[in-house]
Amino acid sequence: MGRLSGRVALVTGGLGGIGSATAHLFAREDATVVVTDLAAHGPVPPSATYRTLDVTDDAGWQALAENLRAEHGRLDVLVHTAGIAMSRPLLDTSPEEFRRVQETNTTATFLAIRAVAPIMPPGGSIVTLSSVNGVLGATGLAAYGASKFAVRGLTKVAALELAEAGIRVNTICPGSIATEITASSDFADTDWAAYTRTIPLGRRGTPAEVADVALYLASDASAYVTGTEIVVDGGVSAGRRFPRR
Ligand SMILES: NC(=O)c1ccc[n+]([C@@H]2O[C@H](COP(=O)([O-])OP(=O)(O)OC[C@H]3O[C@@H](n4cnc5c(N)ncnc54)[C@H](O)[C@@H]3O)[C@@H](O)[C@H]2O)c1
């Protein structure tokens, strides 16, 4: 029997790197998986259902929640991975760009929690995606970092308010994971080899390594864990290493 046997799990951004790895892992752990993303359809686990959802669309969220209630009677797990990145110096970031990142990363996380909590039974688990850049500042990430710090705060408030309903809410703060999110032109001049040398474990992470943590937070293995974050960053946020001659 899988670790999510009998659970209904929704993975947003499920065609992306971390979302796809999570959807596949959850399907292997016997969850009934519903995947959403922006495209009309995409490669999802054979047992999963796919639906199109722009996570910034509140009416879309309400319709999805109603649909989940009608089809499954409830939702046990949400892993909200949909998100965008932007790398630009603060002074070169337009107000529209800044707002777009907050809308997609932060407001959408709020809409997600607000839509699914009412159809979650006690024992439900919501997993949001912040970032190591929601824990530490980083150059070029004014809009992204602000959105990911906000997701951590939102997650803690949701955990406090939903605890009475028996719903846990936690966030994952990945470090650098090789996915499409850093494939855009924004990151074209990033020196990934030099970046990798700053990671204590000496390499970027994989989507599967984030999915493993999502599974822990989704399952009863984390039954007493709520309102917190798990950093999955190869040690980057642990502190600074003293350079040696
Ligand atoms: N990859 C990393 O290094 C890293 C590090 C820290 C945090 N994260 C966070 O993890 C999450 C997943 O990132 P990833 O690396 O898998 O990226 P990804 O680009 O591979 O996947 C993100 C998915 O979100 C979807 N998406 C974007 N905007 C959407 C919208 N408005 N509505 C619905 N879907 C939308 C995209 O279509 C894509 O499939 C993001 O929230 C990201 O900020 C990633």
The ligand as an SDF file (V2000), in Angstrom:
LIG
                    3D

 44 48  0  0  0  0  0  0  0  0999 V2000
   13.5800   25.3390   -9.9640 N   0  0  0  0  0  0  0  0  0  0  0  0
   14.0950   26.0440   -8.9530 C   0  0  0  0  0  0  0  0  0  0  0  0
   15.3030   26.2840   -8.8670 O   0  0  0  0  0  0  0  0  0  0  0  0
   13.1830   26.5640   -7.8690 C   0  0  0  0  0  0  0  0  0  0  0  0
   13.7840   27.0730   -6.7130 C   0  0  0  0  0  0  0  0  0  0  0  0
   12.9850   27.5650   -5.7070 C   0  0  0  0  0  0  0  0  0  0  0  0
   11.6070   27.5640   -5.8490 C   0  0  0  0  0  0  0  0  0  0  0  0
   11.0530   27.0700   -6.9870 N   0  0  0  0  0  0  0  0  0  0  0  0
    9.5850   27.1220   -7.0840 C   0  0  0  0  0  0  0  0  0  0  0  0
    9.0660   25.8360   -7.3740 O   0  0  0  0  0  0  0  0  0  0  0  0
    7.8660   25.9660   -8.1420 C   0  0  0  0  0  0  0  0  0  0  0  0
    7.9680   25.0700   -9.3520 C   0  0  0  0  0  0  0  0  0  0  0  0
    9.0540   25.5020  -10.1490 O   0  0  0  0  0  0  0  0  0  0  0  0
    9.7400   24.6100  -11.2640 P   0  0  0  0  0  0  0  0  0  0  0  0
   11.1840   24.7380  -11.0830 O   0  0  0  0  0  0  0  0  0  0  0  0
    9.1040   23.2670  -11.3450 O   0  0  0  0  0  0  0  0  0  0  0  0
    9.3610   25.4980  -12.5400 O   0  0  0  0  0  0  0  0  0  0  0  0
    8.7570   25.0930  -13.9580 P   0  0  0  0  0  0  0  0  0  0  0  0
    8.8290   26.3170  -14.7840 O   0  0  0  0  0  0  0  0  0  0  0  0
    9.3830   23.8470  -14.4520 O   0  0  0  0  0  0  0  0  0  0  0  0
    7.2340   24.7840  -13.5840 O   0  0  0  0  0  0  0  0  0  0  0  0
    6.3320   25.7920  -13.2250 C   0  0  0  0  0  0  0  0  0  0  0  0
    4.9800   25.4470  -13.8280 C   0  0  0  0  0  0  0  0  0  0  0  0
    4.0530   26.4500  -13.4280 O   0  0  0  0  0  0  0  0  0  0  0  0
    3.2140   26.6930  -14.5250 C   0  0  0  0  0  0  0  0  0  0  0  0
    2.6310   28.0370  -14.4120 N   0  0  0  0  0  0  0  0  0  0  0  0
    3.2500   29.2460  -14.4860 C   0  0  0  0  0  0  0  0  0  0  0  0
    2.3480   30.2280  -14.3930 N   0  0  0  0  0  0  0  0  0  0  0  0
    1.1390   29.6320  -14.2440 C   0  0  0  0  0  0  0  0  0  0  0  0
   -0.1820   30.1090  -14.1050 C   0  0  0  0  0  0  0  0  0  0  0  0
   -0.4700   31.4270  -14.1110 N   0  0  0  0  0  0  0  0  0  0  0  0
   -1.1900   29.2030  -13.9710 N   0  0  0  0  0  0  0  0  0  0  0  0
   -0.9210   27.8860  -13.9730 C   0  0  0  0  0  0  0  0  0  0  0  0
    0.3030   27.3610  -14.1000 N   0  0  0  0  0  0  0  0  0  0  0  0
    1.3260   28.2310  -14.2390 C   0  0  0  0  0  0  0  0  0  0  0  0
    4.0980   26.5940  -15.7500 C   0  0  0  0  0  0  0  0  0  0  0  0
    3.3490   26.3600  -16.9210 O   0  0  0  0  0  0  0  0  0  0  0  0
    5.0130   25.4310  -15.3710 C   0  0  0  0  0  0  0  0  0  0  0  0
    4.5280   24.2020  -15.8560 O   0  0  0  0  0  0  0  0  0  0  0  0
    7.7390   27.4620   -8.4570 C   0  0  0  0  0  0  0  0  0  0  0  0
    6.8340   28.0540   -7.5560 O   0  0  0  0  0  0  0  0  0  0  0  0
    9.1290   27.9980   -8.2320 C   0  0  0  0  0  0  0  0  0  0  0  0
    9.1330   29.3490   -7.8910 O   0  0  0  0  0  0  0  0  0  0  0  0
   11.7940   26.5620   -7.9950 C   0  0  0  0  0  0  0  0  0  0  0  0
  1  2  1  0
  2  3  2  0
  2  4  1  0
  4  5  1  0
  4 44  2  0
  5  6  2  0
  6  7  1  0
  7  8  2  0
  8  9  1  0
  8 44  1  0
  9 10  1  0
  9 42  1  0
 10 11  1  0
 11 12  1  0
 11 40  1  0
 12 13  1  0
 13 14  1  0
 14 15  2  0
 14 16  1  0
 14 17  1  0
 17 18  1  0
 18 19  2  0
 18 20  1  0
 18 21  1  0
 21 22  1  0
 22 23  1  0
 23 24  1  0
 23 38  1  0
 24 25  1  0
 25 26  1  0
 25 36  1  0
 26 27  1  0
 26 35  1  0
 27 28  2  0
 28 29  1  0
 29 30  1  0
 29 35  2  0
 30 31  1  0
 30 32  2  0
 32 33  1  0
 33 34  2  0
 34 35  1  0
 36 37  1  0
 36 38  1  0
 38 39  1  0
 40 41  1  0
 40 42  1  0
 42 43  1  0
M  CHG  2   8   1  16  -1
M  END
$$$$
